[in-house]
Amino acid sequence: MIPRRARVAVSFFFALLGIVSGVWAARIPTVKQSLHLSDGQLSLGLLAVAVGLVIGMQFAGRITDRLGSARVVVPAGVTCALAMIPPGFAPNLAVLIVTLFLWGLLNASLDVAMNTHAVEVERAYGRPLMSSFHGMFSAGGLLGAGAGALFAWLEVSPGLTFAAVTVPLAVLAVLARRALLPSAPSHHEDGPRRRVRWHGKVLFMGAMAFAGLVGEGAAGDWSAVYLHEDLGTGTGLAAIGFAVFSTTMTVGRFAGDRLAMRFGPVRLVRWSGLLAAIGLGGALLAAHPVAAMAGFGLFGFGLSTLVPQVFSAAGNHDPARAGEAIAQVATLGYAGLMLGPVIIGGAAELVGLPLALGIPVLLCLFMSLSAVSLRPTAFTK
């Protein structure tokens, strides 16, 4: 009974982060317009989130391991939710940058703590659960984006939108505390604590997360552009490409745990990476809107299980330092999410967008070939 309650609680924290991220994304245009920001100025604010994430990851892992994930995830969830409110009331670019940097820091803390506790819940169940947890993040993102769009249609200000969405989430985060597993801080009998090194298996898993999240970033930033500019579709139809990708990714994540249980993480990642490569590669080779839509759907379904399996493997690599391992893998992974679209954009300037989108295809093949590195020890209760 206790593991089941903990599973529900962890699912909520994944959904919380997705909702907050989704509602922010939906209101970015209004924030940009209200502060009269240029594209370059807005990019500074978005960069502040990324910088906060990267810096926060360097501390979140050690804090999570030292205090125990259950003691970190609740305050991280509450503050991450509420920290979204100040950017909505920012009077100028400088305040926006500072508040988004703070939100990035707290985002990192929640991300590491909830993934670490998710690994603990997996161990309590004795079977894979990480994919469905990440599915809750995806579903939360869709819900948050929908809520943001609704408030935008009602012409509610960004600040009031964020308050209306995040205050109830913060209250629910406090109520979820009792459902979490009583995880204890890490104790070591072999001398002083040592950080997980940036080499070996942890580094390689970080490279795999980088590869997978380059693909997610590419779909988000370039799928509509490819459909509109290279295949000549209208802007409305072009936007459907990313919607198809997002839908199949969400469905795939909720199916991922059963697939991991049936086939094991190594075979799942091997075939999922191959499916993602075939999907995107086929979309590029066919050069037809209908084929491209289908290809983006396969691409999303293939990618859906890759990163959750990497996070699960990282958390189980050294259970006593799960937070640090997840933080380091997440740092490299989110670097792929942020830098991937930029890399593809630069390559597109040189060889055109269709060839540049071959980069994620090659990275999916890399993940497929590297799947053996995720071979786990058996789950233990």
Order of alpha helices (4+ residues) and beta strands (2+ residues): alpha-alpha-alpha-alpha-alpha-alpha-alpha-alpha-alpha-alpha-alpha-alpha-alpha-alpha
